[in-house]
Amino acid sequence: MWLILEGSIRVLPNNQDIGVVLEAGEIVGEMSLLDGSPRSATLITDSQTLLLSYTLEDYENTFRDSPEAGLAFLRNLIRRQQNRLRETTQRAAAEAAAKARVEGEIQQAKQTQQLALPRALPKFGNCEFAVSYSAAREVSGDYYDFIELDPDRLIVLFGDSTGHGLNAGLLMLIAKSAALTQARIDPSVVAITSAINDIICEVFEATLFMTFVCALIDRKNRTIEYTNAGQQSHPYLLHVRTDEFVPLSSQTFQLGVQKGAQYISETITYEPRDLLVCYSDGIIEAPYCPPGATEVDRSTEFGDVRLQQFLLDHKDDTPQQIIDALLKEARNFCVFFDTHMVIGGKEYDGDDVTNLVIRLD
């Protein structure tokens, strides 16, 4: 990451000049510092420019020597991201004549959000993973991530922010940054949940919220310790041998409501080949509108009962087969559940949809 002390820098996402210029006092490369993301834009200076470098080692030393200063630094980075996204949306509303340029900036924001997602599924013992992720609009507010503590312990993070679009995507970035930062200090599920909540409260001041599940899988003891902050579309642990569902139920309200809120964890046990299934509410809240329908029946939703029966029917499939079949089943139930469509002369928007299935060992 660099701080511009003198001069200016032009930012070219995908080598396209869309008029983004950073002046003295601005920061560039902060996401790479936070999560090691690869370069997503080209930087050009047209005159002599003086930069101050701040490396990952500097960042970690700050947190080790002064955690409060480190958190303050993180908050400032997040506020800068928030301001940049806000400026993008304001330009989109005010500069209709420059629509192409604005769309380029929105695309840049989308690419930045994508960089916040895991670049690969974890290698964790003999566990099998599969995930599907789609945004209803430019940028999704769904969030998932993994933090590998050691060969026998893996943290799974799964969240759903209010609404979707640029601000919801920003909330996802905040959650990722805060989780990675807290994991360096105290990787417990309660500490991570509390850290994300507090920084969302500070940045958004009760205007944006996130439902959130943080689960620690312990292969050695075959346990899952978890917190659930308002995620009503709660994950399920399916005991394959007995066909029993154990919900990772919500214990308190969503993140972003009250700074300093207290969170608790619960622990459940699992057996080899059990399934951990995480899903956003875009699945269970999908209204009935099969292919060929001319109207939408909002009195009938996909629902938990249908989801549970589907999982029982496919419990012996691989995680990827389960997800593929679930998406097909959902689209047969509601053709627009994850997209935008005109039906009977009316426009309907689907929702951000994220599904994560883990076959445990």
MILUM-362533 format. One line per field, with one value per residue (C-alpha): residue number from 1; residue in three letters; x, y, z. Coordinates in pm, whole numbers, plus 50000, padded with zeros to 5 digits. Layout:
REM MILUM-362533
seq = NUM; ...
type = ALA; ...
xx = X; ...
yy = Y; ...
zz = Z; ...
This chain:
REM MILUM-362533
seq = 1; 2; 3; 4; 5; 6; 7; 8; 9; 10; 11; 12; 13; 14; 15; 16; 17; 18; 19; 20; 21; 22; 23; 24; 25; 26; 27; 28; 29; 30; 31; 32; 33; 34; 35; 36; 37; 38; 39; 40; 41; 42; 43; 44; 45; 46; 47; 48; 49; 50; 51; 52; 53; 54; 55; 56; 57; 58; 59; 60; 61; 62; 63; 64; 65; 66; 67; 68; 69; 70; 71; 72; 73; 74; 75; 76; 77; 78; 79; 80; 81; 82; 83; 84; 85; 86; 87; 88; 89; 90; 91; 92; 93; 94; 95; 96; 97; 98; 99; 100; 101; 102; 103; 104; 105; 106; 107; 108; 109; 110; 111; 112; 113; 114; 115; 116; 117; 118; 119; 120; 121; 122; 123; 124; 125; 126; 127; 128; 129; 130; 131; 132; 133; 134; 135; 136; 137; 138; 139; 140; 141; 142; 143; 144; 145; 146; 147; 148; 149; 150; 151; 152; 153; 154; 155; 156; 157; 158; 159; 160; 161; 162; 163; 164; 165; 166; 167; 168; 169; 170; 171; 172; 173; 174; 175; 176; 177; 178; 179; 180; 181; 182; 183; 184; 185; 186; 187; 188; 189; 190; 191; 192; 193; 194; 195; 196; 197; 198; 199; 200; 201; 202; 203; 204; 205; 206; 207; 208; 209; 210; 211; 212; 213; 214; 215; 216; 217; 218; 219; 220; 221; 222; 223; 224; 225; 226; 227; 228; 229; 230; 231; 232; 233; 234; 235; 236; 237; 238; 239; 240; 241; 242; 243; 244; 245; 246; 247; 248; 249; 250; 251; 252; 253; 254; 255; 256; 257; 258; 259; 260; 261; 262; 263; 264; 265; 266; 267; 268; 269; 270; 271; 272; 273; 274; 275; 276; 277; 278; 279; 280; 281; 282; 283; 284; 285; 286; 287; 288; 289; 290; 291; 292; 293; 294; 295; 296; 297; 298; 299; 300; 301; 302; 303; 304; 305; 306; 307; 308; 309; 310; 311; 312; 313; 314; 315; 316; 317; 318; 319; 320; 321; 322; 323; 324; 325; 326; 327; 328; 329; 330; 331; 332; 333; 334; 335; 336; 337; 338; 339; 340; 341; 342; 343; 344; 345; 346; 347; 348; 349; 350; 351; 352; 353; 354; 355; 356; 357; 358; 359; 360; 361
type = MET; TRP; LEU; ILE; LEU; GLU; GLY; SER; ILE; ARG; VAL; LEU; PRO; ASN; ASN; GLN; ASP; ILE; GLY; VAL; VAL; LEU; GLU; ALA; GLY; GLU; ILE; VAL; GLY; GLU; MET; SER; LEU; LEU; ASP; GLY; SER; PRO; ARG; SER; ALA; THR; LEU; ILE; THR; ASP; SER; GLN; THR; LEU; LEU; LEU; SER; TYR; THR; LEU; GLU; ASP; TYR; GLU; ASN; THR; PHE; ARG; ASP; SER; PRO; GLU; ALA; GLY; LEU; ALA; PHE; LEU; ARG; ASN; LEU; ILE; ARG; ARG; GLN; GLN; ASN; ARG; LEU; ARG; GLU; THR; THR; GLN; ARG; ALA; ALA; ALA; GLU; ALA; ALA; ALA; LYS; ALA; ARG; VAL; GLU; GLY; GLU; ILE; GLN; GLN; ALA; LYS; GLN; THR; GLN; GLN; LEU; ALA; LEU; PRO; ARG; ALA; LEU; PRO; LYS; PHE; GLY; ASN; CYS; GLU; PHE; ALA; VAL; SER; TYR; SER; ALA; ALA; ARG; GLU; VAL; SER; GLY; ASP; TYR; TYR; ASP; PHE; ILE; GLU; LEU; ASP; PRO; ASP; ARG; LEU; ILE; VAL; LEU; PHE; GLY; ASP; SER; THR; GLY; HIS; GLY; LEU; ASN; ALA; GLY; LEU; LEU; MET; LEU; ILE; ALA; LYS; SER; ALA; ALA; LEU; THR; GLN; ALA; ARG; ILE; ASP; PRO; SER; VAL; VAL; ALA; ILE; THR; SER; ALA; ILE; ASN; ASP; ILE; ILE; CYS; GLU; VAL; PHE; GLU; ALA; THR; LEU; PHE; MET; THR; PHE; VAL; CYS; ALA; LEU; ILE; ASP; ARG; LYS; ASN; ARG; THR; ILE; GLU; TYR; THR; ASN; ALA; GLY; GLN; GLN; SER; HIS; PRO; TYR; LEU; LEU; HIS; VAL; ARG; THR; ASP; GLU; PHE; VAL; PRO; LEU; SER; SER; GLN; THR; PHE; GLN; LEU; GLY; VAL; GLN; LYS; GLY; ALA; GLN; TYR; ILE; SER; GLU; THR; ILE; THR; TYR; GLU; PRO; ARG; ASP; LEU; LEU; VAL; CYS; TYR; SER; ASP; GLY; ILE; ILE; GLU; ALA; PRO; TYR; CYS; PRO; PRO; GLY; ALA; THR; GLU; VAL; ASP; ARG; SER; THR; GLU; PHE; GLY; ASP; VAL; ARG; LEU; GLN; GLN; PHE; LEU; LEU; ASP; HIS; LYS; ASP; ASP; THR; PRO; GLN; GLN; ILE; ILE; ASP; ALA; LEU; LEU; LYS; GLU; ALA; ARG; ASN; PHE; CYS; VAL; PHE; PHE; ASP; THR; HIS; MET; VAL; ILE; GLY; GLY; LYS; GLU; TYR; ASP; GLY; ASP; ASP; VAL; THR; ASN; LEU; VAL; ILE; ARG; LEU; ASP
xx = 50000; 50117; 50027; 50059; 50267; 50316; 50179; 49893; 49823; 49584; 49410; 49337; 49125; 49181; 49412; 49111; 49136; 48799; 48913; 48998; 49276; 49411; 49572; 49814; 49675; 49500; 49587; 49622; 49665; 49492; 49298; 49619; 49758; 49456; 49407; 49691; 49470; 49654; 49693; 49357; 49456; 49745; 49880; 50031; 50202; 50218; 50459; 50705; 50524; 50639; 50495; 50522; 50522; 50339; 50394; 50211; 50493; 50440; 50066; 50111; 50371; 50120; 49862; 50114; 50257; 49937; 49609; 49402; 49614; 49584; 49206; 49194; 49407; 49166; 48864; 49024; 49092; 48732; 48598; 48811; 48660; 48314; 48380; 48508; 48202; 47972; 48140; 48091; 47716; 47681; 47856; 47625; 47324; 47467; 47671; 47425; 47633; 47932; 47741; 48010; 48276; 48053; 47971; 48344; 48385; 48096; 48264; 48582; 48387; 48242; 48588; 48711; 48427; 48509; 48867; 48730; 48600; 48822; 49025; 49008; 48826; 49033; 49225; 49107; 49171; 48935; 48650; 48483; 48370; 48146; 48007; 47786; 47776; 47568; 47476; 47128; 47280; 47628; 47774; 47653; 47602; 47648; 47974; 48159; 48517; 48747; 49024; 49254; 49400; 49587; 49543; 49263; 49078; 48896; 48674; 48381; 48229; 47890; 47688; 47407; 47392; 47077; 46982; 47228; 47438; 47742; 47684; 47603; 47921; 48116; 47973; 48117; 48461; 48440; 48347; 48639; 48894; 48777; 48770; 49123; 49249; 49082; 49202; 49560; 49483; 49218; 49063; 48772; 48427; 48295; 48588; 48558; 48182; 48222; 48498; 48291; 47986; 48175; 48335; 48005; 47844; 48119; 48126; 47756; 47597; 47292; 47215; 47339; 47329; 47447; 47322; 47625; 47739; 48091; 48164; 48484; 48518; 48747; 48835; 49029; 48734; 48465; 48290; 48151; 48152; 47945; 47787; 47476; 47387; 47038; 47082; 46728; 46824; 47045; 47294; 47204; 47416; 47264; 47350; 47355; 47331; 47014; 46863; 46855; 46885; 47060; 47004; 47281; 47007; 47023; 47118; 47084; 47020; 47214; 47546; 47549; 47268; 47459; 47830; 47969; 47690; 47765; 47772; 47781; 47885; 47736; 47905; 47762; 47919; 47926; 48011; 48216; 48020; 47777; 47686; 47719; 47493; 47496; 47260; 47136; 46766; 46742; 46662; 46403; 46224; 46186; 45814; 45636; 45674; 45764; 45874; 45585; 45395; 45235; 45213; 45394; 45240; 45402; 45187; 45400; 45776; 46046; 46084; 46280; 46066; 46127; 46499; 46528; 46351; 46579; 46887; 46760; 46701; 47055; 47246; 47476; 47569; 47892; 47873; 47898; 47620; 47403; 47451; 47393; 47073; 46955; 46997; 46804; 46528; 46507; 46486; 46207; 46024; 46099; 46245; 46377; 46502; 46859; 46810; 46600; 46300; 45980; 45673; 45322; 45443; 45595; 45961; 46086; 46424; 46575; 46814; 47183; 47220; 47508; 47520; 47801; 47807; 48077; 48107; 48279; 48538
yy = 50000; 50355; 50698; 50975; 51252; 51467; 51459; 51244; 50900; 50791; 50456; 50236; 49928; 49661; 49915; 50141; 50511; 50602; 50930; 50815; 51035; 51009; 51322; 51385; 51243; 50952; 50583; 50318; 49939; 49899; 49581; 49405; 49496; 49356; 49026; 48978; 49042; 49051; 49376; 49482; 49811; 49992; 50309; 50592; 50913; 51206; 51408; 51361; 51180; 51100; 50788; 50642; 50261; 50067; 49688; 49391; 49355; 49719; 49648; 49337; 49511; 49790; 49542; 49358; 49670; 49876; 49693; 50009; 50199; 49907; 49904; 50280; 50235; 49967; 50191; 50471; 50236; 50118; 50473; 50553; 50257; 50374; 50728; 50602; 50383; 50668; 50900; 50639; 50615; 50994; 51029; 50761; 50975; 51313; 51236; 51076; 51212; 51012; 50685; 50470; 50604; 50558; 50202; 50143; 50258; 50039; 49748; 49832; 49823; 49486; 49349; 49479; 49298; 48978; 49003; 48992; 48639; 48332; 48262; 47887; 47643; 47522; 47195; 47067; 46702; 46486; 46736; 46816; 47171; 47327; 47679; 47879; 48258; 48496; 48865; 48997; 49334; 49469; 49379; 49112; 49166; 48797; 48709; 48386; 48314; 48062; 48113; 47813; 47809; 47478; 47138; 47041; 47373; 47582; 47886; 47926; 48274; 48326; 48649; 48833; 49212; 49421; 49477; 49438; 49664; 49879; 49951; 49588; 49487; 49736; 49571; 49243; 49404; 49537; 49194; 49028; 49288; 49287; 48905; 48867; 49137; 48987; 48636; 48760; 48867; 48625; 48375; 48267; 48277; 48516; 48759; 48760; 48818; 49101; 49270; 49272; 49403; 49690; 49817; 49796; 50001; 50262; 50297; 50275; 50407; 50176; 50230; 49896; 49557; 49201; 48863; 48649; 48298; 48218; 47845; 47673; 47317; 47104; 46781; 46633; 46654; 46644; 46951; 47274; 47580; 47864; 48204; 48311; 48680; 48703; 48457; 48317; 48124; 47935; 47668; 47305; 47016; 46704; 46380; 46153; 45828; 45928; 46190; 46434; 46808; 47026; 47396; 47642; 47872; 48245; 48343; 48722; 49017; 49097; 49280; 49660; 49725; 49789; 49844; 49631; 49374; 49046; 48726; 48366; 48045; 47695; 47366; 47065; 46735; 46565; 46228; 46153; 46219; 46458; 46767; 47131; 47340; 47721; 47917; 48275; 48362; 48396; 48023; 47976; 48309; 48249; 48280; 48026; 48120; 47819; 47845; 47964; 48132; 48471; 48581; 48533; 48350; 48517; 48315; 48009; 48011; 47752; 47731; 47524; 47211; 47183; 47250; 46981; 46722; 46811; 46758; 46420; 46313; 46415; 46341; 46087; 46316; 46513; 46874; 47002; 46772; 46891; 47257; 47199; 47009; 47269; 47557; 47360; 47283; 47648; 47775; 47529; 47668; 48038; 48134; 48470; 48374; 48482; 48722; 49006; 48917; 49063; 48845; 48945; 49296; 49347; 49355; 49119; 49112; 48802; 48806; 48750; 48372; 48193; 47822; 47644; 47267; 47086; 46709; 46663; 46396
zz = 50000; 49924; 50056; 49795; 49953; 49643; 49290; 49159; 49016; 48743; 48808; 48505; 48596; 48331; 48157; 48079; 48156; 48314; 48466; 48818; 48959; 49314; 49462; 49750; 50074; 49901; 49954; 49685; 49713; 50049; 49960; 49861; 50202; 50385; 50207; 49959; 49655; 49322; 49127; 48979; 48810; 48643; 48807; 48599; 48710; 48467; 48681; 48964; 49246; 49601; 49767; 50117; 50122; 50397; 50382; 50528; 50781; 50888; 50919; 51136; 51353; 51417; 51542; 51757; 51918; 51937; 51861; 51909; 51660; 51420; 51445; 51395; 51084; 50957; 51020; 50819; 50528; 50531; 50542; 50238; 50055; 50161; 50036; 49703; 49649; 49754; 49507; 49235; 49296; 49313; 48979; 48837; 48929; 48832; 48519; 48279; 47992; 48115; 48157; 48002; 48239; 48542; 48441; 48421; 48781; 48894; 48719; 48906; 49235; 49136; 49063; 49399; 49577; 49390; 49515; 49868; 49809; 49856; 49544; 49611; 49836; 50132; 50151; 50487; 50562; 50357; 50373; 50040; 49955; 49691; 49660; 49424; 49430; 49218; 49252; 49175; 49081; 49013; 49352; 49592; 49963; 50041; 50208; 50272; 50363; 50529; 50782; 50819; 51171; 51146; 50973; 51213; 51260; 51000; 51051; 50810; 50776; 50611; 50600; 50422; 50429; 50404; 50041; 49758; 49539; 49609; 49977; 50052; 49875; 50086; 50397; 50271; 50238; 50592; 50728; 50550; 50661; 51022; 51038; 50901; 51135; 51443; 51353; 51391; 51749; 51879; 51632; 51854; 51692; 51956; 51913; 51534; 51547; 51799; 51596; 51277; 51463; 51627; 51309; 51115; 51393; 51377; 50999; 50912; 51232; 51223; 50854; 50717; 50885; 50830; 50944; 51015; 51108; 51227; 51265; 51382; 51250; 51465; 51282; 51574; 51815; 51543; 51678; 51532; 51756; 51615; 51665; 51472; 51466; 51318; 51029; 51005; 50691; 50935; 50829; 50880; 50999; 50844; 51024; 50720; 50917; 51107; 50868; 51160; 51095; 51354; 51284; 51370; 51495; 51554; 51909; 51888; 51656; 51341; 51324; 51307; 51555; 51878; 51932; 52213; 52184; 52358; 52154; 52273; 52103; 52100; 52017; 51833; 51730; 51393; 51239; 50926; 50602; 50771; 50567; 50672; 50446; 50439; 50216; 50181; 50205; 49827; 49815; 50089; 50023; 49648; 49556; 49336; 48970; 48755; 48392; 48173; 48459; 48387; 48752; 49081; 49377; 49679; 49921; 49847; 49904; 49849; 50226; 50478; 50451; 50077; 50130; 50397; 50182; 49891; 50108; 50228; 49869; 49771; 50093; 49925; 49634; 49623; 49747; 49389; 49273; 49562; 49469; 49097; 49165; 49420; 49174; 48910; 49161; 49268; 48908; 48834; 49137; 49066; 48729; 48853; 49201; 49119; 48827; 48680; 48464; 48320; 48385; 48285; 48204; 48551; 48646; 48915; 49086; 49236; 49528; 49585; 49614; 49786; 49872; 50053; 50113; 50311; 50342; 50678; 50761
